Amino acid sequence: MTGVIWACYAVLAVAVTGYVARILRPGTSLADRMVALDSMLVAFVGILAVFTARTGRADHADALLIVSLLAFLATVTVARYIERRGT
């Protein structure tokens, strides 16, 4: 079972690395960067979920909920900003 958990960590780490590269890449629009940031937050939630499953502690579920809600609110806020800005 630990092999599966470490494989999940590895896949999510590769995903986060790709998202960071997308955010830091010059010439990308604000919308592209926001999509990459939102995807990175989803990967972070995945890492936290794998950690919660590995340790078996249910108190990390609160952190999962909070991070998910913050990611959603950040995405909606930036989407409204982009819509009003007109780009």
C-alpha positions as CSV (number, residue, x, y, z in Angstrom):
1,M,0.0,0.0,0.0
2,T,2.8,2.4,0.7
3,G,4.0,2.1,-2.9
4,V,0.6,3.3,-4.1
5,I,0.7,6.3,-1.7
6,W,4.2,7.3,-2.9
7,A,3.1,6.9,-6.5
8,C,0.3,9.3,-5.8
9,Y,2.7,11.7,-4.2
10,A,5.0,11.5,-7.2
11,V,2.2,12.1,-9.7
12,L,0.9,15.1,-7.8
13,A,4.4,16.5,-7.3
14,V,4.9,16.3,-11.1
15,A,1.6,18.0,-11.7
16,V,2.4,20.8,-9.2
17,T,5.8,21.3,-10.9
18,G,4.0,21.7,-14.3
19,Y,1.6,24.2,-12.8
20,V,4.3,26.3,-11.3
21,A,6.1,26.3,-14.7
22,R,2.9,27.5,-16.3
23,I,2.5,30.3,-13.8
24,L,6.0,31.5,-14.1
25,R,6.1,31.3,-17.9
26,P,6.4,34.7,-19.4
27,G,3.7,35.8,-21.8
28,T,0.8,34.0,-20.3
29,S,-2.5,35.8,-19.6
30,L,-4.0,36.3,-16.2
31,A,-6.7,33.8,-17.0
32,D,-4.1,31.1,-17.9
33,R,-2.2,31.8,-14.7
34,M,-5.4,31.6,-12.7
35,V,-6.3,28.2,-14.2
36,A,-2.8,27.0,-13.4
37,L,-3.1,28.3,-9.8
38,D,-6.5,26.7,-9.4
39,S,-5.3,23.4,-10.7
40,M,-2.3,23.6,-8.4
41,L,-4.6,24.1,-5.4
42,V,-6.6,21.1,-6.5
43,A,-3.4,19.1,-6.6
44,F,-2.6,20.4,-3.1
45,V,-5.9,19.2,-1.9
46,G,-5.1,15.8,-3.5
47,I,-1.8,15.7,-1.6
48,L,-3.6,16.6,1.6
49,A,-6.2,13.9,0.9
50,V,-3.5,11.2,0.3
51,F,-1.8,12.4,3.5
52,T,-5.1,12.0,5.4
53,A,-5.6,8.6,4.0
54,R,-2.0,7.5,4.9
55,T,-2.2,8.7,8.5
56,G,-5.8,7.7,9.1
57,R,-6.6,10.9,11.0
58,A,-9.9,12.5,10.2
59,D,-9.0,15.9,11.6
60,H,-7.3,16.8,8.4
61,A,-10.6,16.6,6.6
62,D,-11.3,20.1,8.0
63,A,-8.3,21.4,6.3
64,L,-9.4,19.8,3.0
65,L,-12.7,21.5,3.2
66,I,-11.2,24.9,4.0
67,V,-8.6,24.8,1.2
68,S,-11.2,23.6,-1.3
69,L,-13.5,26.5,-0.4
70,L,-10.7,29.0,-0.5
71,A,-9.7,27.8,-4.0
72,F,-13.3,28.1,-5.2
73,L,-13.6,31.6,-3.8
74,A,-10.3,32.7,-5.3
75,T,-11.3,31.4,-8.7
76,V,-14.7,33.1,-8.6
77,T,-13.1,36.4,-7.5
78,V,-10.4,36.4,-10.2
79,A,-13.0,35.4,-12.8
80,R,-15.2,38.4,-11.8
81,Y,-12.2,40.7,-11.9
82,I,-11.2,39.5,-15.4
83,E,-14.8,39.9,-16.6
84,R,-15.0,43.5,-15.4
85,R,-11.5,44.3,-16.7
86,G,-12.5,43.1,-20.2
87,T,-9.4,41.0,-21.1
